[in-house]
Structure formats: C-alpha cells, structure tokens
C-alpha cells in the first residue's frame, strides 16, 4: 500500500481481524485464505488505486497547484469520497456485524465491502 492517507496501519488491523475470523470459521486453511482474499481484495485494491492518485493528500496537491487553498466544498468532497472508499465514516465503522467468532452466527462477510 502506498504511504498515502495513513491507511496502511488501519487496513492491516482490519486485515488481521478478517483473516483471524476466516481461519476460525473454516476447517481448511486454504479455504480460509481464499475466503479472506475474496472478502478483502476489492476494498484493498480500490484503496491502493486511490492512494496512487494521492488519496486524501490530493487536497494538498490541488491546493499547491492552485497556489492557494481549495474551495471548502471541493476539499470537503475529496475528503468525504476518500472516507467513503475506506469505509471510515462513522456509520460504516459502526454498522458491520461483529467479527467475534464465539458469539453466535454473525457473518460479516455478508457485507462485500468489508
């Protein structure tokens, strides 16, 4: 992951939780790893591609190109779009089912963006 958006650390935490969940749910480690890849690849790929385009640092880059601050609505839209992509909005952070393995049948994999 490119060092943009300070997202590598947070995504590694999410990856670890999803991987642990998959390994705990599947008897076969190869099946667990395939499930993990299916669950995480779309989101991670989208974040990596966005980071190649500067991620949230795009606001700073565009301001530098203009030799001044961006209009507030433009900067807010860029930041909001990135938060949505990385599933970092308050609603997204609080909405998925639990990743707890021992606590029932909740299946976070039903949310394909996670």
DSSP file (Angstrom, degrees, kcal/mol; ACC not computed):
  #  RESIDUE AA STRUCTURE BP1 BP2  ACC     N-H-->O    O-->H-N    N-H-->O    O-->H-N    TCO  KAPPA ALPHA  PHI   PSI    X-CA   Y-CA   Z-CA
    1    1 A X              0   0    0      0, 0.0    47,-0.1     0, 0.0     7,-0.1   0.000 360.0 360.0 360.0 134.1    0.0    0.0    0.0
    2    2 A X        -     0   0    0     46,-0.1     2,-2.4     1,-0.1     5,-0.3  -0.350 360.0-108.6 -63.9 148.9    1.3    3.4   -0.9
    3    3 A X  S    S+     0   0    0      3,-0.1     2,-0.4     4,-0.1    -1,-0.1  -0.322  79.9 119.8 -79.6  59.8    2.1    5.6    2.2
    4    4 A X    >   +     0   0    0     -2,-2.4     3,-1.1     1,-0.1     4,-0.2  -0.946  69.1  12.7-121.6 143.8   -0.9    7.9    1.5
    5    5 A X  T 3  S-     0   0    0     -2,-0.4    -1,-0.1     1,-0.3    -2,-0.1   0.544 103.2 -99.1  74.9   4.9   -3.8    8.6    3.7
    6    6 A X  T 3  S+     0   0    0      1,-0.1     4,-0.5     3,-0.0    -1,-0.3   0.872  89.0 131.2  48.5  40.1   -2.2    6.9    6.7
    7    7 A X    <>  +     0   0    0     -3,-1.1     4,-2.7    -5,-0.3     5,-0.3   0.626  38.9  81.3-101.6 -15.7   -4.3    3.9    5.8
    8    8 A X  H  > S+     0   0    0      1,-0.2     4,-1.9    -6,-0.2    -1,-0.1   0.915  96.0  45.6 -58.8 -45.0   -1.7    1.1    5.8
    9    9 A X  H  > S+     0   0    0      2,-0.2     4,-1.5     1,-0.2    -1,-0.2   0.928 115.1  45.2 -64.9 -46.3   -1.8    0.7    9.6
   10   10 A X  H  > S+     0   0    0     -4,-0.5     4,-2.0     1,-0.2    -2,-0.2   0.894 113.1  50.6 -67.7 -38.2   -5.6    0.8    9.9
   11   11 A X  H  X S+     0   0    0     -4,-2.7     4,-3.2     1,-0.2    -1,-0.2   0.856 106.0  56.4 -67.2 -33.1   -6.1   -1.6    6.9
   12   12 A X  H  X S+     0   0    0     -4,-1.9     4,-2.3    -5,-0.3    -1,-0.2   0.865 106.2  50.7 -66.6 -33.3   -3.6   -4.0    8.5
   13   13 A X  H  X S+     0   0    0     -4,-1.5     4,-2.1     2,-0.2    -2,-0.2   0.933 112.9  45.3 -66.0 -45.7   -5.8   -4.1   11.6
   14   14 A X  H  X S+     0   0    0     -4,-2.0     4,-2.6     1,-0.2     5,-0.2   0.935 112.5  51.7 -62.2 -45.9   -8.9   -4.8    9.5
   15   15 A X  H  X S+     0   0    0     -4,-3.2     4,-2.9     1,-0.2     5,-0.2   0.913 109.0  50.8 -56.8 -44.0   -7.0   -7.4    7.5
   16   16 A X  H  X S+     0   0    0     -4,-2.3     4,-2.6     1,-0.2    -1,-0.2   0.914 111.0  47.6 -62.1 -44.1   -5.9   -9.2   10.7
   17   17 A X  H  X S+     0   0    0     -4,-2.1     4,-2.2     2,-0.2    -1,-0.2   0.921 114.5  46.0 -64.2 -43.3   -9.4   -9.3   12.1
   18   18 A X  H  X S+     0   0    0     -4,-2.6     4,-2.7     2,-0.2    -2,-0.2   0.920 113.4  49.4 -66.4 -43.1  -10.8  -10.6    8.9
   19   19 A X  H  X S+     0   0    0     -4,-2.9     4,-2.7    -5,-0.2     5,-0.2   0.929 111.8  48.2 -61.9 -45.7   -8.0  -13.2    8.5
   20   20 A X  H  X S+     0   0    0     -4,-2.6     4,-2.1    -5,-0.2    -1,-0.2   0.911 112.1  50.2 -60.7 -42.0   -8.5  -14.4   12.1
   21   21 A X  H  X S+     0   0    0     -4,-2.2     4,-1.8    -5,-0.2    -2,-0.2   0.927 111.9  47.2 -62.1 -46.0  -12.2  -14.7   11.5
   22   22 A X  H  X S+     0   0    0     -4,-2.7     4,-1.9     1,-0.2    -2,-0.2   0.916 112.4  49.1 -63.4 -43.7  -11.8  -16.7    8.3
   23   23 A X  H  < S+     0   0    0     -4,-2.7    -1,-0.2     1,-0.2    -2,-0.2   0.860 112.4  48.8 -64.9 -35.1   -9.3  -19.0    9.9
   24   24 A X  H  < S+     0   0    0     -4,-2.1    -1,-0.2    -5,-0.2    -2,-0.2   0.812 114.7  45.0 -73.3 -30.1  -11.6  -19.6   12.9
   25   25 A X  H  < S+     0   0    0     -4,-1.8     2,-0.4    -5,-0.2    -2,-0.2   0.747 106.3  63.8 -86.3 -25.7  -14.6  -20.3   10.7
   26   26 A X     <  -     0   0    0     -4,-1.9     6,-0.0    -5,-0.2     3,-0.0  -0.809  61.8-154.6-106.1 141.1  -13.0  -22.6    8.1
   27   27 A X  S    S+     0   0    0     -2,-0.4     2,-0.6     1,-0.1    -1,-0.1   0.809  85.8  62.4 -78.3 -30.8  -11.5  -26.1    8.8
   28   28 A X  S  > S-     0   0    0      1,-0.1     4,-2.3     2,-0.0     5,-0.2  -0.859  73.0-151.2-100.7 121.2   -9.2  -25.9    5.9
   29   29 A X  H  > S+     0   0    0     -2,-0.6     4,-2.6     1,-0.2     5,-0.2   0.845  97.5  55.1 -60.5 -34.1   -6.6  -23.1    5.9
   30   30 A X  H  > S+     0   0    0      2,-0.2     4,-2.2     1,-0.2    -1,-0.2   0.918 109.4  46.9 -65.4 -42.1   -6.5  -22.9    2.1
   31   31 A X  H  > S+     0   0    0      2,-0.2     4,-2.5     1,-0.2    -2,-0.2   0.897 111.6  52.3 -63.6 -40.3  -10.3  -22.4    2.0
   32   32 A X  H  X S+     0   0    0     -4,-2.3     4,-2.6     1,-0.2    -2,-0.2   0.916 109.7  48.2 -62.4 -43.4   -9.9  -19.8    4.8
   33   33 A X  H  X S+     0   0    0     -4,-2.6     4,-2.5     2,-0.2    -1,-0.2   0.879 111.0  50.5 -66.9 -37.3   -7.3  -17.9    2.8
   34   34 A X  H  X S+     0   0    0     -4,-2.2     4,-2.5     2,-0.2    -1,-0.2   0.923 111.3  48.6 -64.1 -42.7   -9.4  -17.9   -0.3
   35   35 A X  H  X S+     0   0    0     -4,-2.5     4,-2.3     2,-0.2    -2,-0.2   0.926 110.8  50.9 -62.1 -44.7  -12.4  -16.6    1.6
   36   36 A X  H  X S+     0   0    0     -4,-2.6     4,-2.6     1,-0.2     5,-0.3   0.930 110.7  48.9 -57.0 -47.7  -10.2  -13.9    3.1
   37   37 A X  H  X S+     0   0    0     -4,-2.5     4,-2.4     1,-0.2     5,-0.2   0.905 111.0  49.7 -60.7 -42.8   -8.9  -12.9   -0.3
   38   38 A X  H  < S+     0   0    0     -4,-2.5     4,-0.5     1,-0.2    -1,-0.2   0.881 115.1  44.7 -63.0 -38.5  -12.4  -12.8   -1.7
   39   39 A X  H  < S+     0   0    0     -4,-2.3     4,-0.4    -5,-0.2    -2,-0.2   0.884 124.6  29.1 -74.7 -39.2  -13.6  -10.6    1.2
   40   40 A X  H  X S+     0   0    0     -4,-2.6     4,-2.6    -5,-0.2     5,-0.3   0.783  98.9  78.8 -97.0 -29.6  -10.7   -8.1    1.3
   41   41 A X  H  X S+     0   0    0     -4,-2.4     4,-2.9    -5,-0.3     5,-0.3   0.876  92.0  50.5 -54.7 -48.3   -9.4   -7.9   -2.2
   42   42 A X  H  > S+     0   0    0     -4,-0.5     4,-1.9    -5,-0.2    -1,-0.2   0.925 116.0  41.4 -59.4 -44.4  -12.0   -5.5   -3.7
   43   43 A X  H  > S+     0   0    0     -4,-0.4     4,-2.2    69,-0.2    -1,-0.2   0.943 117.0  46.9 -67.7 -47.3  -11.7   -3.0   -0.9
   44   44 A X  H  X S+     0   0    0     -4,-2.6     4,-2.8     1,-0.2     5,-0.2   0.910 111.4  51.7 -63.8 -42.0   -8.0   -3.1   -0.6
   45   45 A X  H  X S+     0   0    0     -4,-2.9     4,-2.5    -5,-0.3    -1,-0.2   0.920 109.7  49.8 -60.2 -42.9   -7.5   -2.8   -4.4
   46   46 A X  H  X S+     0   0    0     -4,-1.9     4,-2.2    -5,-0.3    -1,-0.2   0.896 112.2  47.8 -63.0 -39.8   -9.7    0.3   -4.5
   47   47 A X  H  X S+     0   0    0     -4,-2.2     4,-2.6     2,-0.2    -2,-0.2   0.918 110.9  50.6 -67.9 -43.2   -7.8    1.9   -1.7
   48   48 A X  H  X S+     0   0    0     -4,-2.8     4,-1.7     1,-0.2    -2,-0.2   0.933 111.9  47.6 -60.3 -45.6   -4.4    1.1   -3.3
   49   49 A X  H  X S+     0   0    0     -4,-2.5     4,-0.7     1,-0.2    -1,-0.2   0.906 112.2  49.5 -63.1 -41.1   -5.6    2.6   -6.6
   50   50 A X  H ><>S+     0   0    0     -4,-2.2     5,-2.4     1,-0.2     3,-0.8   0.896 108.7  53.2 -63.9 -39.1   -6.9    5.7   -4.8
   51   51 A X  H ><5S+     0   0    0     -4,-2.6     3,-1.7     1,-0.3    -1,-0.2   0.818 100.4  60.5 -67.6 -29.5   -3.7    6.2   -2.9
   52   52 A X  H 3<5S+     0   0    0     -4,-1.7    -1,-0.3     1,-0.3    -2,-0.2   0.753 103.0  52.8 -66.3 -22.1   -1.8    6.1   -6.2
   53   53 A X  T <<5S-     0   0    0     -3,-0.8    -1,-0.3    -4,-0.7    -2,-0.2   0.117 135.4 -92.2 -97.2  19.2   -3.8    9.1   -7.1
   54   54 A X  T X 5 -     0   0    0     -3,-1.7     3,-1.8     3,-0.1     4,-0.4   0.321  48.7-142.3  88.9  -2.4   -2.7   10.8   -3.8
   55   55 A X  G > <S-     0   0    0     -5,-2.4     3,-1.6     1,-0.3     4,-0.2  -0.159  76.0 -14.4  49.4-138.4   -5.6    9.6   -1.6
   56   56 A X  G >  S+     0   0    0      1,-0.3     3,-1.5     2,-0.2     4,-0.4   0.712 129.5  74.6 -69.7 -18.4   -6.6   12.4    0.8
   57   57 A X  G <> S+     0   0    0     -3,-1.8     4,-2.4     1,-0.3    -1,-0.3   0.597  72.5  87.6 -68.5  -8.0   -3.3   14.2    0.1
   58   58 A X  H <> S+     0   0    0     -3,-1.6     4,-2.9    -4,-0.4    -1,-0.3   0.840  80.8  59.7 -57.3 -33.6   -5.0   15.1   -3.2
   59   59 A X  H <> S+     0   0    0     -3,-1.5     4,-2.0     2,-0.2    -1,-0.2   0.930 107.5  43.7 -61.4 -46.0   -6.4   18.1   -1.3
   60   60 A X  H  > S+     0   0    0     -4,-0.4     4,-2.4    -3,-0.2    -2,-0.2   0.919 114.3  50.4 -65.9 -43.9   -2.9   19.4   -0.5
   61   61 A X  H  X S+     0   0    0     -4,-2.4     4,-2.2     1,-0.2    -2,-0.2   0.920 111.5  47.2 -62.3 -44.1   -1.6   18.7   -4.0
   62   62 A X  H  X S+     0   0    0     -4,-2.9     4,-1.7     1,-0.2    -1,-0.2   0.880 111.1  51.7 -66.3 -36.8   -4.5   20.5   -5.7
   63   63 A X  H  X>S+     0   0    0     -4,-2.0     5,-2.5    -5,-0.2     4,-0.8   0.906 109.5  49.9 -65.0 -40.5   -4.1   23.5   -3.4
   64   64 A X  H ><5S+     0   0    0     -4,-2.4     3,-0.6     1,-0.2    -2,-0.2   0.898 108.3  53.0 -64.7 -39.7   -0.4   23.6   -4.3
   65   65 A X  H 3<5S+     0   0    0     -4,-2.2    -1,-0.2     1,-0.2    -2,-0.2   0.865 113.7  43.2 -61.3 -35.2   -1.2   23.5   -8.0
   66   66 A X  H 3<5S-     0   0    0     -4,-1.7    -1,-0.2     2,-0.3    -2,-0.2   0.566 107.9-127.3 -85.3  -9.6   -3.6   26.5   -7.4
   67   67 A X  T <<5S+     0   0    0     -4,-0.8     2,-0.3    -3,-0.6    -3,-0.2   0.859  83.1  46.6  60.2  37.3   -1.1   28.3   -5.2
   68   68 A X  S   <S-     0   0    0     -5,-2.5    -2,-0.3    -6,-0.2    -1,-0.2  -0.959 100.3 -51.8 175.0 173.9   -3.8   28.6   -2.6
   69   69 A X        -     0   0    0     -2,-0.3     2,-0.2     1,-0.1     3,-0.1  -0.216  51.8-117.9 -64.4 150.3   -6.5   26.9   -0.7
   70   70 A X        -     0   0    0      1,-0.1    -1,-0.1   -11,-0.1    -7,-0.1  -0.512  42.7 -86.3 -79.0 155.1   -9.2   24.9   -2.4
   71   71 A X    >>  -     0   0    0     -2,-0.2     4,-2.3     1,-0.1     3,-0.5  -0.397  42.0-118.7 -57.8 142.4  -12.8   26.0   -2.1
   72   72 A X  H 3> S+     0   0    0      1,-0.3     4,-2.8     2,-0.2     5,-0.2   0.875 111.9  53.4 -55.5 -42.8  -14.2   24.4    1.1
   73   73 A X  H 3> S+     0   0    0      1,-0.2     4,-1.9     2,-0.2    -1,-0.3   0.874 109.8  48.3 -64.9 -35.2  -16.8   22.4   -0.8
   74   74 A X  H <> S+     0   0    0     -3,-0.5     4,-2.1     2,-0.2    -2,-0.2   0.928 114.3  44.9 -69.1 -45.2  -14.2   20.9   -3.2
   75   75 A X  H  X S+     0   0    0     -4,-2.3     4,-2.3     1,-0.2    -2,-0.2   0.898 113.2  51.5 -65.1 -40.5  -11.9   19.9   -0.3
   76   76 A X  H  X S+     0   0    0     -4,-2.8     4,-2.6    -5,-0.3    -1,-0.2   0.896 109.1  50.6 -63.3 -40.8  -14.8   18.5    1.7
   77   77 A X  H  X S+     0   0    0     -4,-1.9     4,-2.7    -5,-0.2    -2,-0.2   0.920 110.2  49.4 -64.2 -44.4  -16.0   16.4   -1.2
   78   78 A X  H  X S+     0   0    0     -4,-2.1     4,-1.9     1,-0.2    -2,-0.2   0.932 114.3  45.1 -60.2 -45.9  -12.5   14.9   -1.8
   79   79 A X  H  X S+     0   0    0     -4,-2.3     4,-2.3     1,-0.2    -2,-0.2   0.906 113.7  49.7 -65.2 -41.6  -12.2   14.1    1.9
   80   80 A X  H  X S+     0   0    0     -4,-2.6     4,-2.4     1,-0.2    -2,-0.2   0.907 108.9  51.9 -64.0 -43.1  -15.7   12.6    2.0
   81   81 A X  H  X S+     0   0    0     -4,-2.7     4,-2.3     1,-0.2    -1,-0.2   0.902 111.1  47.8 -60.5 -41.7  -15.1   10.5   -1.0
   82   82 A X  H  X S+     0   0    0     -4,-1.9     4,-2.4     2,-0.2    -1,-0.2   0.900 110.5  51.2 -68.6 -40.2  -11.9    9.0    0.5
   83   83 A X  H  <>S+     0   0    0     -4,-2.3     5,-3.0     1,-0.2     6,-0.5   0.909 111.0  49.2 -61.1 -41.7  -13.7    8.3    3.8
   84   84 A X  H ><5S+     0   0    0     -4,-2.4     3,-1.0     3,-0.2    -2,-0.2   0.926 110.9  50.1 -63.1 -45.6  -16.5    6.5    1.9
   85   85 A X  H 3<5S+     0   0    0     -4,-2.3    -2,-0.2     1,-0.3    -1,-0.2   0.911 114.4  42.8 -59.4 -45.4  -14.0    4.5    0.0
   86   86 A X  T 3<5S-     0   0    0     -4,-2.4    -1,-0.3    -5,-0.1    -2,-0.2   0.407 110.6-121.4 -85.6   3.5  -12.0    3.4    3.0
   87   87 A X  T < 5S+     0   0    0     -3,-1.0    -3,-0.2    -4,-0.4    -4,-0.1   0.901  70.6 134.8  58.3  44.4  -15.2    2.7    5.0
   88   88 A X      < +     0   0    0     -5,-3.0    -4,-0.2    -6,-0.2     2,-0.1   0.246  25.4 116.4-108.6  10.5  -14.2    5.2    7.6
   89   89 A X  S  > S-     0   0    0     -6,-0.5     4,-2.6     1,-0.1     5,-0.2  -0.453  78.3-113.2 -73.2 157.1  -17.4    7.2    8.0
   90   90 A X  H  > S+     0   0    0      1,-0.2     4,-2.0     2,-0.2     5,-0.1   0.915 117.7  50.3 -56.9 -44.6  -19.0    6.9   11.5
   91   91 A X  H  > S+     0   0    0      1,-0.2     4,-0.9     2,-0.2    -1,-0.2   0.906 112.2  46.8 -62.4 -41.9  -21.9    5.0   10.1
   92   92 A X  H  > S+     0   0    0      1,-0.2     4,-0.8     2,-0.2     3,-0.4   0.894 111.4  50.4 -68.9 -39.4  -19.7    2.5    8.2
   93   93 A X  H  < S+     0   0    0     -4,-2.6    -1,-0.2     1,-0.2    -2,-0.2   0.877 117.8  39.9 -65.4 -36.3  -17.4    1.9   11.2
   94   94 A X  H  < S+     0   0    0     -4,-2.0    -1,-0.2    -5,-0.2    -2,-0.2   0.525 105.9  66.8 -91.4  -5.8  -20.4    1.2   13.5
   95   95 A X  H  <  +     0   0    0     -4,-0.9    -1,-0.1    -3,-0.4    -2,-0.1   0.801  70.0  96.2 -93.4 -28.3  -22.6   -0.8   11.1
   96   96 A X  S  < S-     0   0    0     -4,-0.8     3,-0.1    -3,-0.1    12,-0.1  -0.189  79.0-102.3 -65.4 155.8  -20.9   -4.2   10.3
   97   97 A X        -     0   0    0      1,-0.1    -1,-0.1    10,-0.1    -2,-0.0  -0.266  53.8 -80.3 -64.0 161.5  -21.7   -7.3   12.2
   98   98 A X        -     0   0    0      1,-0.1    10,-0.4     5,-0.1    -1,-0.1  -0.311  24.6-145.7 -65.8 147.5  -19.3   -8.4   14.9
   99   99 A X        +     0   0    0     -3,-0.1     2,-0.3     8,-0.1    -1,-0.1   0.266  58.9 128.7 -92.9   9.4  -16.1  -10.2   13.9
  100  100 A X        -     0   0    0      1,-0.2     6,-0.1     3,-0.1    -2,-0.1  -0.497  45.1-162.0 -68.7 128.9  -16.4  -12.2   17.2
  101  101 A X  S    S+     0   0    0     -2,-0.3     3,-0.2     1,-0.2    -1,-0.2   0.900  84.8  46.1 -80.3 -42.2  -16.1  -15.9   16.4
  102  102 A X  S    S+     0   0    0      1,-0.2     2,-0.7     3,-0.0    -1,-0.2   0.576  93.9  83.3 -80.3  -8.0  -17.5  -17.4   19.6
  103  103 A X  S    S-     0   0    0      1,-0.1     3,-0.4     3,-0.1    -1,-0.2  -0.319 102.3 -77.2 -97.9  52.7  -20.5  -15.0   19.8
  104  104 A X  S    S-     0   0    0     -2,-0.7    -1,-0.1    -3,-0.2     0, 0.0  -0.524  70.5 -45.9  98.1-161.2  -23.1  -16.6   17.5
  105  105 A X  S    S+     0   0    0     -2,-0.2    -1,-0.2    -3,-0.1    -4,-0.1   0.205  71.8 145.4-103.9  14.4  -23.6  -16.8   13.8
  106  106 A X        -     0   0    0     -3,-0.4     2,-0.5    -6,-0.1     3,-0.1  -0.295  32.1-160.6 -54.8 133.2  -23.0  -13.2   12.7
  107  107 A X    >   -     0   0    0      1,-0.1     3,-1.9     2,-0.0     4,-0.1  -0.860  15.1-174.1-123.4  96.3  -21.3  -13.3    9.4
  108  108 A X  G >  S+     0   0    0     -2,-0.5     3,-1.8   -10,-0.4     6,-0.2   0.668  77.3  79.6 -63.0 -15.3  -19.5  -10.1    8.5
  109  109 A X  G 3  S+     0   0    0      1,-0.3    -1,-0.3    -3,-0.1     5,-0.0   0.624  72.5  78.4 -70.0  -9.5  -18.8  -11.5    5.0
  110  110 A X  G <  S+     0   0    0     -3,-1.9     2,-0.9     1,-0.2    -1,-0.3   0.675  81.8  72.1 -70.6 -14.3  -22.4  -10.6    4.1
  111  111 A X  S X  S-     0   0    0     -3,-1.8     3,-1.9     1,-0.1    -1,-0.2  -0.852  74.3-165.1 -98.6  98.4  -21.0   -7.0    3.7
  112  112 A X  T 3  S+     0   0    0     -2,-0.9   -69,-0.2     1,-0.3   -70,-0.1   0.688  81.7  62.9 -64.0 -18.4  -19.0   -7.4    0.5
  113  113 A X  T 3         0   0    0      1,-0.2    -1,-0.3   -71,-0.1    -4,-0.1   0.672 360.0 360.0 -80.0 -14.7  -17.1   -4.1    1.0
  114  114 A X    <         0   0    0     -3,-1.9    -1,-0.2    -6,-0.2    -2,-0.2   0.442 360.0 360.0 -88.0 360.0  -15.5   -5.4    4.3
